[in-house]
């Protein structure tokens, strides 16, 4: 059976959580399902890069996804899987779409233009999919409530997580010296944008004692200018570092160097940094809303992200309470180990097998 995948988002150096999902799921599923032939479709701006970036086994081929020209695409594949909550505009025999989050529909976390475009693509994909894969129970609920998809058409398949590697002590020492991170620090990983709740994180951090810093690792997103202005005017500005975009190797070293992860996001469909930090042996402070409590699974310190005092208390305890830190580290490592990309690929393969009659 031929399975088509929109692999466009799997390429690039600065992959978002969606990009990591696309790349790692494809890598694992072509190994987990050798009985299928996978056709990886790339939109024009990524197709030629795909020819240079990765070699694939014999059950994989690549095609250009240029919608006006791919008139044979629906007949070429028995199942088409849209990996990022959108589908090409064809009448497929069977279509599956993965939904990661619907934050554009739940709050003012993006521009009106983005919300309008996102909503149109999401509603179209939901309506034309025989099956919707949601990356969390929370996302499944949003798809059902906001897009009108029956629960019988939704299956929850969690992301995997690649464990953060260990580094030699001298390597980490040199890394911290390079970035001037000699003092203990709390770490936030993710774009600087409104839904990540960074303004309130800064406000909570300002109440902590001066023996710990705050490091923000991520590129600028929606309303990042407000975050930078808040840092510049903060009484604790000398202890707050916005490092911008960093490659994976630097992020991994940050996880291995930090005192704790602070991730008080207002809206997450999954929350991959929570599991990455847990795999690195970091205590995690995160929100008790959206998908974060589900993904943390009792292995993080949960706080109300709208309560600055509660957030500050959580950060203080995660940084200084040695007994709590040991408990969170132990539980976190065990929790992160439950999420593997092979398991996600096997469950996705099982979803494809529902449509064997389309061959």
N, C-alpha and C positions, 0 to 999 in steps of 0.2 A: 504494500500500500504506500502511495506517495503522500507525504505530509509536507505542506508548505508552512514556512515560518517567516514572519517579518523580522529579519535579523538586523535591521538597520541600527538599532540602538545598542547593539553588542560591541560596536567598534568605538575606539577613541581612548585617549589616555586619561581624561578626567571623567570617568564614569560615575553617574549618579547611582542611587540604589536600584533604579529601574534598569540602568545599563549593566550593573553587576548581575542582576537577575537574568537578563537576556543572555549575557555571555556564558555564565556558569550553567544555566539550564541547558543551553544548546550543547555545551561541551559534554555534559553528563548524559543527556538523553540520546545522543547519537551512539554512545557506548552501551547504554541500558536497553536500547531497542534496535539491535542489528537487523531485525526482520523488516523494518521500515526503511524506505528511502526518503531522506530528508532533502527538500529543496529550500535552500536559504535565499530569501529574497531581500535585496538591498535597494533602498531608494537611491536615485542617481548620485547624490552628493557623497554617498558612502561606498558605492559599488566597486569602483576601481581600487579603493583602499582595501576592500575585502580580499582582493586577489593577492595582495602582498602580505597581509597580516597573519594569516593562519592557514595551515595545511589540514585537510580533513580526510577521514577514511573513505573507503569506496562507497559507502551508503549515503554520501553527501554530495550534492552538487549546488551550484550557485547560479542565480538568475538576477537580472536587473528588474526592479519593480518600478516600472514607468507606467502609471495607471492607464493612460490613453492607448498604450501600445500592447499591453499584455492581454490580448483578446483570448488567448488559449489558456490562461492561468486557471480558470475554474474547471476546465476539463483535464488539466494536467495533474491536479491534486484531488485526493479523496477528502482530505481535511485540511483546512487552512487555520493556522493558529496565530492570532494577533497578540503579540507579547506585551503590548503597551496600550491597552484599552482603546484601540482603533482598528478598523479593518479597511482594506482597499475596497473600492466601490464596484464589486462584482457580486454576482449571484452564485455563491459557492454551494456545492452539494451539502457540505457541513462546515460550519465555522465554530471555532472556539476563541474566546478572548480572555486574556488575563487582565483583571482589574487590580491595580495597586492601591489606589486611594481615590477619593472624590473630594479632596479638600477644596477644589475650586467651586464646588457647589455647597459647601457647608459654612463658609465664612469669607470675609474679605481678605483673602490671602494672595490675591493676584489682581492684575488689571482687569477692568470690565471686558476689554477685547479678548484677553486670554480666557476668561470665564465663559464668554459666549462661544468661542471656538471649541473649547474643551467640552462644553456641555453638548454641543451638536455632535461631535465625534463620539462621545461616550454613549449618548442615547442611540445613535445609529448602530454602534457595535453591539450594544446590549440587545437591541431589537432583532438583529440578524444572527445572533449566536445561538446555536443549539445547546451550547454549554458555556457557562461563565466560570472561570477559575478566579477565586478571590484569595488573596494572600493572607487573609486573617478572617476570623469570625466577624470582627468589626467591619471590615470592608464588605463582607458578604451582606451584613445588615444594611449598610449604606446602599449597596447595589439594589437590594430588594426594595428599600424604602424610597429611594430617590429616583430610581430608573424603572421601577415597576417590574423587575424580573422575578418570576416565581422562584421560590426556594428550591423547587425540584430541579431547576436548571442551573443551580449554583453548587459548586464543590469548593471546599476550602483546602488549599495546598500551601503550606507555609514555605517561605524561603529557606534555604540553607545558610550556613555561615562558614567561611573559611577561617579556621583558627589563626589568631595572630601569632606569627613566629617569635621565637625567643632570639635575643641578641646578646652578644658578649658584653660584659660590663664596660670594657674600654670603648666599645662601639657606642653604647648609650651615653657614656660620659662625654665623648667627643661630639655626639649629636646635641646634647644639652648645652654644651659650651658654644657650639656654633649658633644656636638659636637663643642664647642667653637665658637658659631655663634652669639655672642652678638651684633656685628655690622650689619648694614643693608647690604643685599647681593642680587646680581642678581643670578638667578638659571638657570642652564641648566640640563635637564633630558634626558638621553639617553646614549648609549654606546659611549665610547671614540674611535671614528673611523674617517677615512678620510672624508666620505661624510657628516658628521655632521658639518664640517667647523669650528672645534674648534680652530685650529691654528689662523685663522683670527679673531675669537671671542676674543682670548687672546690678539692679537695685537690691536684690537679696545678697549678692556678694559683697556689696559695700558695707554691710553690717557685720561682716566677719572680722576677726582679728587680723592684724597685718602680717602674719607669718605664712600666708598662702597666697598664690597668684591665681588668676583666671586666664586660661588660654583658649581662644576661639579659632578653630581650624576649619576653614571653608570659604568658598568664593562668595561674592556678593549676589544677593537675590532681591526679591521684592521688598522695598522700603529699607534697604541696607543703609541708605544715607542717614536715616534716623538713628540707626544703631551706632554708626561711626560718630555722629554728633554727640550721642549720649556718652560714649566712651571719652571723647575729648573733654567733656564738661564734668566728668565724674570725679569726685574727691579721691577715688581709688584708681585714677587713670594710670598711675605709675605701676600698678600691679595688674593691669589688664592688657593682654597681648592679642591683637587680631592678626593672625599670620597669613590670612588669605588662602588661596588654593595651594595645596601641597600634594606632591605625588604619593602613591601608595606607600612607598618605603618610609617616607617621613611620618605619615599618619600611623603606621604600625609602630614606629619608635615612640611616637607620642603616647600611644596606648600603653606601651611598656614602661614609660617614664612617669606617668601621671599618678596623682594620689587617688583620684576618683573621676568618674564620668558624670557630668551634669547634663541631663537631657530632658528639660521640662517642657517639651513641645506641646502645643495646643491641639495639633491634629496630625496624626500619623496613621497610615494604612498598615504599616508593619513596624519599622524602627530598627533597622539593621545595626546602627551603632551600639545599641543596647547589648546585642549578642556579641558583637565584636569585642566590646570592652570586657564583657564577662569572660570570654575565651582568653583574654590577656590577663586575667586575674585582677580586674579592677572592681571595686565597689561601684554600684550604679545608683544614682538618684534620678528618678524619672517620674513622669506624670501618671496620675491614677485615671486617665481618660483616654479616649480613642483606642487604638490597638495596643498601647504600651503596657498596660497591666496584663493583658492576655499574653503578650510575648515575654514579658519579664517572668511570669509564672511564679510569683512569690519569692524570686531570687534578687529583687531590687528593693530599695527604699522608695515607696510610692508617696507622692505628695500631691496636693491640690495645686496645679500650676498657676491658678489665679490668686493664690494666697502667698504673698511675698514672705511673710513671717514663717510660714510652714516650710517654704522652699529654703529659706536661710537656715532654719534649724536642721533640715535634712542635709544640706551641704556641710554644715559644721560637724554633724555626727559622722557622716561618711569620711570626713577628713581626719577626725581626731579620736573617735570612739574605737579603740583597738579591738574590743570584743565584737562589736557590730561589724567592723571591717572583716574580721576573720570569718564570721558567719556569712556575710554577703559574698565574699570571694569564693568560699567553698560551694555555696549554693549556685552561684553564677556560673562557675566552671561546669558543674553538672548540667545546668539548664542549657547552656550553649551547646554542649555535646549532643543534645537531642535533635538539633537542627542540622541536617546534612543536605548537600545538593544532590547526592545520589538518591536519597529518599524522595526529594521533590521531583526528580526526574522520573523515578519509577512510578509515582502516583500520577504524573502527567501522562506517561506512557499508557497507564491503565485507562485514562480518560480517552485517549485516541482509540484504544481497542473497542470502545463502545460503538465505533463507527466502521467496523470491519465490513459491514454489509455494503459500504459505499465503494468497495474496490471494483 
